[in-house]
Amino acid sequence: MATAQQVTNDIQDRVLDTVRVGQKAVVDFVRSWAQTVETTVSKLPELAFPEQPFSPRQAYENAFGFTERLLAAQREFANQVFEAAVPATRAGASAAQAARPAGAKA
């Protein structure tokens, strides 16, 4: 019989596999789209910008930097919620132990 941890790991593996399949489809789509844009834009006249816009690398580095900070903030929030709930888990365990008949094993 599989343990709860094994079942959880299996579910997580399946979710990650599904995410990877979806990510590959997106990457393939973006690659195709970018090639189409490149072909189309290369036929347009040169545009002049007063200042250099973000490069694509700068844009996604900036987006992922924000995402990392947001994930860190969410992790800290989850830790704080978990720590705040610990007394309730101890109270539940104490009540369950007090409700056991004398001499019963845990």
Secondary structure, DSSP 4 states (H G I P E B T S, - for coil): ---HHHHHHHHHHHHHHHHHHHHHHHHHHHHHHHHHHHHHHTTSPPP--SSPPPPHHHHHHHHHHHHHHHHHHHHHHHHHHHHHHHHHHHHHHHHHHHHSPTT---
